[in-house]
Amino acid sequence: MTMYGWTGKVLRVDLSKGKVSVEDLDRNKAKNYIGGRGLGVKYLYDEIDPAIDAYSPENKLLFVTGPLTGTGAPAANRYVVVTKSPLTGAIANSTAAGDFACSLKYAGYDLLILEGKARKPVYLYIEDDKVEIRDAEGLWGFDTEETMKAVQAATSARAKVACIGPAGEKLVRYACVMNDAGRAAGRSGVGAVMGSKNLKALAVRGTKGVKVADHKAFYQAVEAAYTTLDYEYVEEFHQTGTPGVLSLVHEFGVLPTRNFQTGVNDYTEKISGETLADTLSVRKRMGVGCPGCPVACGRVTRVTDPDFAGFGFGPEYETIGMFGSNCGVDNLAAVSKANFICNRAGMDTISTGNSIACAMEMYERGLLPEEVIGFPLEFGDAHAMVKLTEMIAKREGFGDVLAEGSYRMGEKYGTTEYFMGVKKQEFPSYDGRGLQGMGLGFATGPRGACHIRGEAQDLDLYGVMDWRITKDRGLEVIDPLRYDDKPPLVKDVQDWFCMIDSCGMCNFMFFLLVDEDQMRALIEAATGIDMGGYPGFMKTGERIFNLETLFNRRAGLTAEDDTLPKRMLEEPMPEGPAKGMVVHLAEMLPEYYQLRGWDKAGNITAEKRAELDLA
Amino acid sequence: MTKMINVDIDKCTGCGVCELMCSFKHHQEFNPLRARIHKTLYLDKAVAIPVLCRQCEDPWCARICPAGAITKGVDALSGATVVTVSEEKCVGCKMCMLACPYGAIAVGESGVAEKCDLCNGVPQCVKFCARGPFLSATWRRTSSIASREWPTPCSPPTSRRPE
């Protein structure tokens, strides 16, 4: 039976045995978990024991597309890498956009499952039905850019490549998978898992198309989505990209500064998105688009300053927040340089920047002696920051320690008090003290601290009032400092984001005002399934979120991991608009668990599991 | 005055929504390889260039076609000049592919030459382009390119809009 939206095929590659097989997509799983993040966690949960070591050959690495990936829905261009994270020990699901995602779909696969471990470095070449495991010993040690060029030269100039860099090979715990020059499936160390499997790259050339179930209905849904987009924001976002929000976040007083010691600083303007767009951007106030994206937020930057010279994609908002304000660095060229190093090495810029800031604070407090690092490491020292980034990528000297993440670094040098993150994963560039909903989201997120897993900044910060989550409640304004109204909102936003990450569209479309019903219409028209209206749609999201939590519980994480660093809970914000605030987690968490239908210990009750058809 | 699709490469981001919607319109599937407009992204300069049929005033594809399958006419709905391929007459000899200076016509899986037909007066690439590299959702009325002699096949578009 033909499937629409989905391609209906799963490609399974056993790297230990060098065996390739194709199987049919499980129709039931597809209906209940949609694709991307949802389908990925379902397959992973069913196939591995979550308690295993992330680097063991038993762990599996899944590349999953969604039913809308590769279609004409706005910015439907994403894939998700799902595996067990070496950084958090929890579920990892990192999404990235780009031609690679669409090519995987055009080659005819919804899901690519990589198992086992190759004896020697290999790369995979997929050309529609032809799948080859090829030798990659000559590529080992290449950075991501060199790898992509070499793989394209060896396969096809039209092949789209996703690969790891030296950081992934050396198992830096927050290494990422890079694709299409500068796009990253960044967080939770999915690149390190790929490295542990001795898999250097995936090259895909897809020539088939994606068909949808109802041609007319899908066209109308796409039309409706395009009509809904707020073109004023689209234009703003296009001109400055994600760094454009830097000044906004600073206005709220939640821009992490000097390892989250405060939320405001006096150099934001120097590193803002507007400055980047006007100075270092190759084309001023212009971005490069991922497939089918009306926004095109991608930055292409060239730095000519000899100390920090380089060229490439980025930096994004999170990168500037972490390497810039959080390290006390006010030099955009240095931030860009650190970003280029990370992109080429294949490393998560958020965790790298945050870890360096953590080391800086520990150095300044005398907890990390200079002999250990090899040079002074003070806040604001751009050269030291860039040097340390290079050392982490190569695992040289102190970089070897920091490559384990700042939590493990803290453990080694006496205290984890200055580790800023959740579940051993570092915070992104928002301070939860001034965004209470986000604070709760950080604490409860299945993959640790993360800003794009429904951590409610879209409500707290951007005030998106056009979703049913907010509209149906009659909300007109949201106070980011208020906490008593946040648990139900955070729960709903988390479920909603499970759907966003599963459908194959970029989440930016949704804070440019595409809503729940429009996404449901797109999925239903593309696949031909009936999702059971808005309630059924949200239930699917809730099912995905609960399965991820179930995975974490079986991996050994408990409710005690749903917490925040002492600084967030006890140290009031010293200055700025959020002055005097801490995250009121103790007040929010019990209500949140209750709304989730979990018991007081944060375990999913049997009734809830039955309700969501979870085994 | 001739209505025509005009590309403003200063605004194009290379997202390729034009390719997706083109293939959906003509082949009922999303597949950039089957589109009749193609973009190329030059990352080092962050420039993307979409190429499609220019509905030439003196179409070389029509001149060379041995089957007489390619004709120039006027689109009934929009009044735009449009060069069309007759599926009945086309024999798939690919001579038009050799003649076209832009690579904007190709013989597809169907065995006949495929090219931009302006979607019966509502070009989908124009409609869904959020950046407006095609200048606007209602196309631009211009005579600048269509009425010119083609000096060389590679002459740059003359209608680049100032910032």
Boltz contact constraints between the chains, C-beta under 6 A:
constraints:
  - contact:
      token1: [A, 70]
      token2: [B, 30]
      max_distance: 6.0
  - contact:
      token1: [A, 71]
      token2: [B, 30]
      max_distance: 6.0
  - contact:
      token1: [A, 72]
      token2: [B, 20]
      max_distance: 6.0
  - contact:
      token1: [A, 72]
      token2: [B, 21]
      max_distance: 6.0
  - contact:
      token1: [A, 72]
      token2: [B, 24]
      max_distance: 6.0
  - contact:
      token1: [A, 72]
      token2: [B, 30]
      max_distance: 6.0
  - contact:
      token1: [A, 181]
      token2: [B, 43]
      max_distance: 6.0
  - contact:
      token1: [A, 207]
      token2: [B, 33]
      max_distance: 6.0
  - contact:
      token1: [A, 209]
      token2: [B, 29]
      max_distance: 6.0
  - contact:
      token1: [A, 209]
      token2: [B, 30]
      max_distance: 6.0
  - contact:
      token1: [A, 209]
      token2: [B, 31]
      max_distance: 6.0
  - contact:
      token1: [A, 210]
      token2: [B, 30]
      max_distance: 6.0
  - contact:
      token1: [A, 211]
      token2: [B, 29]
      max_distance: 6.0
  - contact:
      token1: [A, 215]
      token2: [B, 28]
      max_distance: 6.0
  - contact:
      token1: [A, 282]
      token2: [B, 46]
      max_distance: 6.0
  - contact:
      token1: [A, 283]
      token2: [B, 46]
      max_distance: 6.0
  - contact:
      token1: [A, 288]
      token2: [B, 13]
      max_distance: 6.0
  - contact:
      token1: [A, 288]
      token2: [B, 14]
      max_distance: 6.0
  - contact:
      token1: [A, 288]
      token2: [B, 46]
      max_distance: 6.0
  - contact:
      token1: [A, 289]
      token2: [B, 13]
      max_distance: 6.0
  - contact:
      token1: [A, 289]
      token2: [B, 14]
      max_distance: 6.0
  - contact:
      token1: [A, 289]
      token2: [B, 15]
      max_distance: 6.0
  - contact:
      token1: [A, 291]
      token2: [B, 16]
      max_distance: 6.0
  - contact:
      token1: [A, 292]
      token2: [B, 15]
      max_distance: 6.0
  - contact:
      token1: [A, 292]
      token2: [B, 17]
      max_distance: 6.0
  - contact:
      token1: [A, 292]
      token2: [B, 20]
      max_distance: 6.0
  - contact:
      token1: [A, 293]
      token2: [B, 15]
      max_distance: 6.0
  - contact:
      token1: [A, 294]
      token2: [B, 130]
      max_distance: 6.0
  - contact:
      token1: [A, 296]
      token2: [B, 13]
      max_distance: 6.0
  - contact:
      token1: [A, 296]
      token2: [B, 15]
      max_distance: 6.0
  - contact:
      token1: [A, 300]
      token2: [B, 46]
      max_distance: 6.0
